[in-house]
């Protein structure tokens, strides 16, 4: 005789634990969730941490105005894993059922969430530091300095590396001697490299490799000065043939200025080696970036991610249970929510389980993020 069947509530709880344990980047960023049922495409407004302005004390205290802000996050990702299941499988011990079905299903969703966070971040971050031809610990110091210049808080900094980039650093003393805390979920413990300089460092197989091309070898020069607050500019390459289309997200830096930019609109070729960057972000802070200053564009490479916890948000919300006779459960756990639905296909006489997860990703503060770009 079959034992008590595994219910949707049991599966939902076990699924969320498995999801939490299998995410890497998704577990490192700021996480929040809506308590209300939402559907794909819904918008959730979340609060950002308050900010203050320090003033010099004279004879009286000047009370600061608490500056709080909120940001709208679109829940535009509805990840789903559905599979057929037999009555015998539903009568398994929960440990066996989880190992055979739940764990593989939630690993797939965790991979999708991590990949989505890494891919979106890689096209919306200005700050960067290039990996040297022979990777050295100075690369880590370099990207740390970028976050320092951008005034990111010194605590809660994370560095997430592509597997190939990680392998190049593992022979360095700073990585070999990195202390591992051993907390967090299973994937975090497995992926954790340790504390390296100012970063809690991890490996994520979902770090993307971006294909970018601009001005041939990736260098050019400003044509005409770039003024403060500007978000467009003209650059000159060696020859007209060297200019090619640059995709959104291409990062670049002007030599001599501690500022970083990325393209927010495609840039097409000009004439005689001259092309106009029609739109970039953030705006120029310097008074003027002088004519003929060298501009370096970062071309194809692995966009390893360095960020403060509050730089990127993963927002989730519970999905509404289905109407009708289907068995279902919606469960929340540690800022995550998932829905499990049991159904039966009358035509093929098969039991079905659907596990789905609704979320959205938002860059909360680009000045809290940077890229360690590996072009090797």
Secondary structure, DSSP 8 states (H G I E B T S, - for coil): -------HHHHHHHHHHHHHHH-SHHHHSEEEEEEEEE-TT-EEEEEEEEE------SSS------EEEEEEEE--EEEEEEEEE-HHHHTS-HHHHIIIIIHHHHHHHHHHHHHHHHHHHHTS---EEE--SS--HHHHHHHHHHHHHTT--SSSEEEEE-HHHHHHHTTSHHHHT------S-HHHHHHEEEEETTEEEEE-TT--EE----STTTEEEESS-EETT---EEEE-SSGGG---B-TT-EEEETTSS-EEEESS-B---STTEEEE--EES---SSEE-TT-EEEE--SEEEEEEEEGGGEEEEEEEE---SSS-EEEEEEETTEEEEEEEEEETTTTEEEEEEEEEEEEEES-GGGEEEEEE--
